[in-house]
Amino acid sequence: MPVKSPVLVDLKFTPEAIVAALKTAFADRGSINLADPANKGADLSQVDYALLWKPDADLFQRAPNLKVIFSGGAGVDSMMNIADLPDIPIVRFVDRSLTVRMTEWVVLQCLMHLRDVFGHFRHQRKRVWGHLSAPEAREVTVGVMGLGILGLDAAAKLKVMGFDVIGWSRQKKQIDGMETFDAGELDAFLARTDILVGLLPLTPETTGLYNSSLFSKLRRNGALGKPVFINAGRGKSQVQADIASAIETGVLGGASLDVFDVEPLPMDDPLWGMENVVITPHDAAVSEEYSLMRHVEEQIARFERGEPLQYLVDRRRGY
């Protein structure tokens, strides 16, 4: 029986978590964890599979015979521009837990802005017993940009909470119970939107998409008074200076941001000090290491049985 190639692992996650997960993963073939100093000069020439998140720049030179690349996260933009990226299948990480946790974060942020939690916090700090009026969720339209697995789950649960939900994607999608818009209908979509939720992948088309021009097209006379921007997609899709400016000038009433152009967010960024802004450290939906390993094991088994891989990246689209 031929010896199975170990799985190459280069994940820029918490090292201890990776080591713990690898103790029980890939029992039939083993692994090569590049975070282990003992593997610094390991021969990778015969490795078939690689599990990667922000891999070393020279990795594909060291492992020239890969058959499949598995992303350690839902996104793949961290590796798409690496030199020598081989022309082989790239598989995204899709996991129920990751999807559920992302939706929890999105719903939480929408409800916080709906019920003006920030106003209540201000009152609490000043020991003010002050009532704040808020609209019902059904009076507020949430526009979800990105109708993949994450966007559809968030949209469905926002509807359960009572929000009016509409969706946007580059290409038209027909979704039962939800009005949708495509690339040519972006302005019409924005004009209806009180809370804009960004769950788009990073592509050349989405880089810098969330900017002053876009914010100015959001609904101005809605139940919230001023529109709100929520982004848990990709940091480079937003122009952070434009977010701060839009809040300062009243174009936006607030924002919730889990992703940033530069991470960690620099200490002198003005977003830190803005009252109606929630900042979370790119942890809205963190890949759970044990689920990630099981996902890769399942996909390798499918591949070696001759079955099609799932969640393949379309390189033309970049996701």
Secondary structure by P-SEA (a helix, b strand, c coil): ccccccbbbbccccaaaaaaaaccccccbbbbcccccccccccccccccccccccccccccccccccbbbbcccccccccccccccccbbbbbbbaaaaaaaaaaaaaaaaaaaaaaaaaaaaaaaccbbbbbbbccccbbbbbccccaaaaaaaaaaaaaccccccccccccccccbbbbcccaaaaaaaaccbbbbbccccccccccccaaaaaaccccccccbbbbbbcccccccaaaaaaaaaaacccccccccccccccccccccccccccccccccccccccaaaaaaaaaaaaaaaaacccccccccccccc
